[in-house]
């Protein structure tokens, strides 16, 4: 483990962007572009603290993203603690969407392309 301030800065900027999107945006920006950015956000978070290859981190993030999306096929959202229900629904979602999987995959591709071109 090694802290990387550059990735943490990217994470922080993306987190602020995601908060603005979740608060004010609608339609494509919120539901698709927000999911696209969420993968990159999670990637930047992982790379902020763990020194692993870009490809490994990108795959881990894609698996986590897909896993959370597939969990939405279950009734998990019915078991969120009441006092945190709104937050968990915002973070983990409530309904499965193939479109979300596509957005996650494009986020993954963006990470791989950008990171491999920076080398």
N, C-alpha and C positions, 0 to 999 in steps of 0.2 A: 504494500500500500504506500502510495506517495501522492500527496496533495498536488494538484495541477491547477494553478490559479487561472490559466487561460480557459480551460474547459469549465471551470466554476463560473467565470464571468459569462460565458456563453449560456450556461445553465440558468444563471440569474436573469439574464436578458430574456431568454425564452420563457421562463416562469412568469415574468411580468407580462410578456406578450400573451401568454395563455390565460392569465387572470383577466386581462382586458378583453380578450376574445370571449371568455366564458361569461363575462359581465355584460358586454354590450353588443356582441355580434350575433347574427342569426343566419340561418340557411347554410349555404356552402361554406362560408368562412368558419362558422362555429363547428359544424358537424364533420366536415371533411378536412379543411385546412388545419383546424385545431388538432385533429387526430394525426395528421401528417407531422405537425410540429411536436406533438407529444412524444413521438418516437425519438426525435432528435433531442428533445429535452431530457428524456431518460438516458439516452446515450451520453450526453454531456455530463449528466450527474454521475454516471458510472465511471467515466473517464476522469472525472475530477478527483476520484479517490483511489481508483484501482489502475495500476499500470499493466494493462494487457493490450494485445494488438487491437487495432481498429476493427478488423474483421470479426474477431472473437466477441468483442464488446457489442458490435452491431447485431450479430446473431443472437446473443443473449437477450438484448433488448427486444428484438423481433419476437423471440419465443415468449418473453414476458407479456408483450403486447397482445399477441395472439391468445395466450393463456387467459388473460383478463377478459378478452372479448368472448372466448368460448365459455367462460364462467357465467356470462350473461345469459346463456341458454338454460341455466339452472334457476332455481328460485332464491338464490343467494341474497338478492336485494330485499327479500322479505325478512331477513334476519339481521339487517343493519340495526345497531342500537338506535333507539328513537332519537336521542339527543344529538346524534351524529349522522342521522339519515340523509340530510340534505348534502352534507359534505361528501359522504361515501357515494351517493348517487352521482354527484358531480365528478368525482375522481374515478370511480370504477364503472360508472354507467349503469344502465338499467335494461337495455335491450340489445340483442345481437344484431349485427349488421355486416353483410358481406362488404358493403362500401367502406366500412371502417377497416376491415382487413386489407383492402386495396390501398387505402390511405397509409396504413402502417407499412405496407410493403414498399410504397413509393418513398416514404421517409427512410426506410432501410436502404433502398437503392441510392438515395441522395447522400446518405452517410458514406456508403462504400465508395461512390464515385468521387466525392469531395476529398475524403481521406486518402484515397489512392492517388489522386492527382496532386495532393500536397506533398507527397513523398518524393 
